[in-house]
Amino acid sequence: MKSYTIGTFFIRVVLGLTFFIHGLSKFQGGIDGTVGFFESIGISGFMAYVVAIIELIGGVAVIVGLGTRIVAALFVFVMLGAIFTAKLGAPFVGGYELDIALLAMSLHLVFAGSGALSLDQLLRKDESYL
């Protein structure tokens, strides 16, 4: 197995887990707080549901490597939205540094694909990752 595919595997699992946990936290205790936050910064409250579902279901999909490039592209849009609507006025440290890291990880998966040990690879029967 090529070493960069092992690195992509770790990026994929950590990114998926991070988004899954963020999506789950939006639903735990009710999503009303997230809806209110979105509305307070001028975004439709409905988008809180869209983002939470992308994070929750997309997180699981990325962990197992299913539809990785598509879901990672959705993560890119979520992160760009977060950075430019909620975080850009904050300082980098303690503000949007995590968002930039998640954006970079998502972009990596958009371009590199799911890598080794993924359902994408299994369904394609693609041996190029080995």
C-alpha positions in Angstrom: 0.0 0.0 0.0 1.4 3.4 -0.9 2.2 5.7 2.0 0.2 8.6 0.7 -3.0 6.5 0.7 -2.4 5.7 4.3 -2.1 9.4 5.0 -5.3 10.0 3.0 -7.0 7.3 5.1 -6.1 9.1 8.3 -7.3 12.4 7.0 -10.5 10.9 5.8 -11.3 9.2 9.2 -10.4 12.3 11.3 -12.3 14.6 9.0 -15.4 12.4 9.0 -15.3 11.9 12.7 -14.9 15.7 13.3 -17.9 16.5 11.1 -20.0 13.7 12.5 -19.5 14.9 16.0 -20.2 18.5 15.0 -23.4 17.4 13.3 -24.4 15.3 16.2 -23.9 18.1 18.7 -26.2 20.3 16.6 -29.1 17.8 17.2 -28.3 16.9 20.8 -30.5 18.9 23.1 -32.5 20.3 20.1 -31.3 22.1 17.0 -33.1 25.3 18.0 -29.9 26.9 19.3 -28.2 26.4 16.0 -31.2 27.7 14.1 -31.2 30.8 16.3 -27.5 31.3 15.8 -27.9 31.0 12.0 -30.7 33.5 12.1 -28.7 35.9 14.3 -26.0 36.2 11.6 -28.5 36.6 8.8 -28.7 33.1 7.5 -32.0 31.2 7.1 -32.7 28.9 10.0 -33.5 26.2 7.5 -29.8 26.1 6.6 -29.0 24.9 10.1 -30.8 21.7 9.3 -29.0 21.4 6.0 -25.6 21.9 7.5 -26.3 19.6 10.4 -27.4 16.8 8.1 -24.4 17.3 5.8 -22.1 17.1 8.8 -23.9 14.1 10.5 -24.5 11.8 7.5 -21.6 13.1 5.5 -19.3 12.4 8.4 -20.3 8.8 8.5 -20.0 8.5 4.7 -16.5 10.0 4.8 -15.4 7.7 7.6 -16.3 4.6 5.6 -15.2 6.2 2.4 -18.4 6.3 0.5 -19.0 9.2 -2.0 -15.9 10.8 -0.5 -15.2 13.4 -3.2 -18.8 14.5 -3.3 -19.2 14.8 0.5 -15.8 16.5 0.8 -17.0 19.1 -1.7 -20.1 19.7 0.4 -17.7 20.1 3.5 -15.8 22.7 1.5 -19.0 24.7 1.0 -19.9 24.3 4.7 -16.5 25.5 5.8 -16.4 28.5 3.3 -19.8 29.5 4.6 -18.7 29.2 8.2 -15.5 31.2 7.6 -17.1 34.0 5.6 -20.4 34.4 7.6 -19.5 33.6 11.2 -15.7 33.5 11.7 -13.8 35.9 9.5 -14.0 38.8 12.0 -12.5 36.7 14.7 -8.8 36.3 15.3 -7.1 33.4 13.5 -6.2 31.6 16.7 -9.3 30.7 18.6 -11.4 31.9 15.7 -11.2 30.2 12.4 -8.0 28.2 12.4 -9.9 24.9 12.8 -12.2 25.9 9.9 -9.2 26.5 7.7 -7.7 23.1 8.7 -11.0 21.3 8.0 -11.3 23.2 4.6 -7.8 22.0 3.6 -8.5 18.4 4.7 -11.8 18.5 2.7 -10.0 19.9 -0.4 -7.4 17.1 -0.1 -10.2 14.5 -0.3 -11.9 16.3 -3.2 -8.7 16.0 -5.2 -7.2 12.7 -3.8 -10.4 10.7 -3.4 -11.0 8.3 -0.5 -7.7 6.4 -0.5 -7.2 3.0 0.9 -9.6 1.0 3.0 -12.7 2.7 1.6 -16.1 1.6 0.3 -15.4 3.7 -2.8 -12.3 1.6 -3.5 -14.1 -1.7 -2.8 -17.1 -0.8 -5.1 -14.8 0.3 -7.9 -12.5 -2.7 -7.3 -9.7 -0.1 -8.0 -6.3 -1.6 -7.2 -4.4 1.6 -7.9 -4.4 2.5 -4.2 -2.5 -0.6 -3.2 
